Amino acid sequence: MLTLPATLLLTESRLYVSDPSGSDSPLTHWPLGALERVVCRRHLLRDVGLEIQFRRGSGADGGK
């Protein structure tokens, strides 16, 4: 599992993740069809994270 502070942008066709440090690196993005599920994670009744799982074979899972 990878833990990153980030900014998410959701459009009708893609999920974008930007680096909050303001670096000049390009946005990371995936097509919505690659998403398997998205789960809000909680601790002590507070939203503390977002878990994003990708479909196998979609190219977004690192080729596993």
C-alpha positions in Angstrom: 0.0 0.0 0.0 1.3 3.4 -0.9 0.5 6.4 1.3 0.7 9.9 -0.3 -0.7 13.3 0.5 -2.2 14.4 -2.8 -4.9 16.4 -4.6 -7.5 14.4 -6.6 -9.4 15.7 -9.6 -12.3 13.6 -11.0 -13.6 14.3 -14.5 -16.2 12.4 -16.5 -13.5 10.2 -18.0 -10.4 10.3 -15.8 -9.0 10.4 -12.3 -6.1 12.8 -11.8 -3.7 12.9 -8.9 -1.4 15.9 -8.4 1.7 16.3 -6.2 0.8 18.8 -3.4 4.5 20.0 -3.2 3.9 22.1 -6.3 6.6 20.5 -8.3 6.6 20.7 -12.1 6.0 17.0 -12.4 3.0 16.1 -14.7 -0.3 14.9 -13.2 -0.7 11.1 -12.8 -4.0 10.0 -14.4 -6.0 6.9 -15.0 -9.2 6.2 -17.1 -12.3 5.7 -14.9 -12.7 2.3 -16.5 -9.5 1.1 -14.8 -11.0 1.7 -11.3 -12.3 -1.4 -9.5 -13.4 0.4 -6.3 -12.9 3.4 -4.2 -13.2 3.1 -0.4 -13.2 5.9 2.2 -11.0 4.9 5.2 -12.0 6.0 8.7 -10.3 6.1 12.1 -12.2 7.3 15.3 -15.2 8.2 13.1 -13.1 10.6 11.0 -12.3 10.3 7.3 -8.6 9.8 7.1 -7.9 8.3 3.7 -9.1 7.1 0.3 -8.2 3.6 -0.9 -8.2 3.3 -4.7 -8.1 -0.2 -6.2 -7.6 -0.8 -10.0 -8.8 -3.6 -12.2 -6.2 -6.3 -13.1 -5.0 -6.0 -16.6 -6.0 -2.4 -17.0 -2.4 -1.2 -17.1 -3.0 0.8 -13.9 -2.1 -2.0 -11.6 1.6 -2.1 -12.5 1.1 -5.1 -14.9 0.3 -7.6 -12.3 
